[in-house]
Amino acid sequence: MHALALLTSAGLAAAGLPYFHIGALDIGIPIQGFGMIVAAGVLIGATPLRRYAEWHGVSDDHIRGLLTWVIVAGFLGAHEFDVLAYQFDRIGDATMVQPAGWWFLPSALWPSNWPLVLRIWDGISSYGGFIGGAIGFAIYVWWKRLPARLFADITIVGLLPAFTIGRIACTVVSDHIGAAADPGAWYSFLAMDYPRKLNLAHLGETYPGTSEFIRAWNLGLLELLYLVPVCAIVLTLAFRPSKRPPAGFLTVLTGVLYAPVRFFLEFLRPGHTDPPYWGLTFAQWSSLLAFAFALFVARRILQAGKPADTVTRTSREAQERLKIILREDEEAHKQQGADRQAEAERKQAEIARARAEREREDAALAAEAALAGKQAPADEASTKRNTVGPGAVDCVIPAHHVTGEEFRLDTEKFASTKPTTDLIRPSPATTTKSVPLM
């Protein structure tokens, strides 16, 4: 058995992890595989964050607002603190990069020639991202007057998976190369064999020799292996329906679990990669402060804290209820659309009826006008000249003003008078009526 253990240990020690690296597509602003994986982590982390927030009845507006403030402030803080802690000597660097052939603006405006503080893709720090995200979180929670402990847990439920996936990106690009590992140790199978000729992180200079590879620690991989169980523990506590932790406890638990391990992992870095400040690196000082603050807040939360209220017993029930609400909202929206369509069709029908009625009225008026036009010549043809005796005159009166009875009485009066030839010719457009002078 002892011999088998020795053989197994020797076999593991002999096989280190192969070196691999995902490059970048440079179009002025480098599009890196690292960045794509980090973006995927942000999108994936947003899923448990949203689910946890909806379980606690947080509105969609606050979810989007919180995500926006934390993500934007986090990425800005990650770069700016990296510049201050690790690249301070490059702030005044005036080295110019030749722009691409299609660039028509001045060379100073080419993205790679921007000042270092504006090139947010040129170096990031994890603790800088934590600090920036915390600042964005604090501003949004204070601005909207929201419960800080609940929203801190909502943030960490999304941040921790996203950060874990981000460490996958660190692993595959090997951007956190540690010190050399002892190839004969049983645990050296967790280290990576870096080609000596590449002199990555100055390994070839730090560890001179003739071997083709240098076995060194991939600190991104080590942190990833630790974060996976931490992530599982925090998410299990977050979504279990019974014995739920007090609000804010998930956040401080993450700090208590992460900070010490990160502190000691920093000792595996080569001394020249991260500049020390009073004997410790920026990440180690940040780990100490984070650990102390997390312990202090955890003590207060465990003494007087209580779980945040939820809308249902379990997160799954909340999702099912939300699906029902969304389905009802969709049906109501469809019904509103159908009602608006029916109302529009009703108005169009009314307009069509009104138009048809107007056209009928216009046709009737046109028919009456045509009939009146045909009757006018007949009235003119029936106009006659009336002869009266001496002392009588012809009075021209429009035909439509003379009634039948008046016409009969006038005729009788005409018959009782003597004929006369002293007549006045009637107007062509009127009917004449003779009235005797008294």
Secondary structure, 3 states (H helix, E strand, C coil): CHHHHHHHHHHHHHCCEECCCCCEEECCCEEEHHHHHHHHHHHHHHHHHHHHHHHCCCCHHHHHHHHHHHHHHHHHHHHHHHHHHHCHHHCCCCCCCCCCCCCCCCHHHCHHHCCHHHCCCCCCCHHHHHHHHHHHHHHHHHHHCCCHHHHHHHHHHHHHHHHHHHHHHHHHHCCCEEEECCCCCHHHHHCEEEEHHHCHHHHHHHCCCCCCEEEEEEHHHHHHHHHHHHHHHHHHHHHCCCCCCCCCHHHHHHHHHHHHHHHHHHHHCCCCCCCCECCECHHHHHHHHHHHHHHHHHHHHHHHCCCCCCCCCCHHHHHHHHHHHHHHHHHHHHHHHHHHHHHHHHHHHHHHHHHHHHHHHHHHHHHHHHHHHHHHHHHHHCCCCCCCCCCEEEEEECHHHCCHHHHHHHHHHHHCCCCCCCCCCCCCCCEEEEEECC
